Amino acid sequence: MPLHEEAYFLIEKKNKKPSDIYLELGFEDLSHFSFAFKKLFGKAPTELYERTASITD
């Protein structure tokens, strides 16, 4: 699975926090991960996480 798909999957389907997964995905800092994620998906990973978390609560 490509890295960007894995990031989206972990946040949306596994309800993982971006701050918990950026290192395992190979990013050295959270801000770089957030920038790259937003560039690909048009929203910050925290936005996706918060939306997903509110649905599963």
Secondary structure, 3 states (H helix, E strand, C coil): CCHHHHHHHHHHCCCCCHHHHCCCCCCCCHHHHHHHHHHHHCCCHHHHHHHHHHHHC
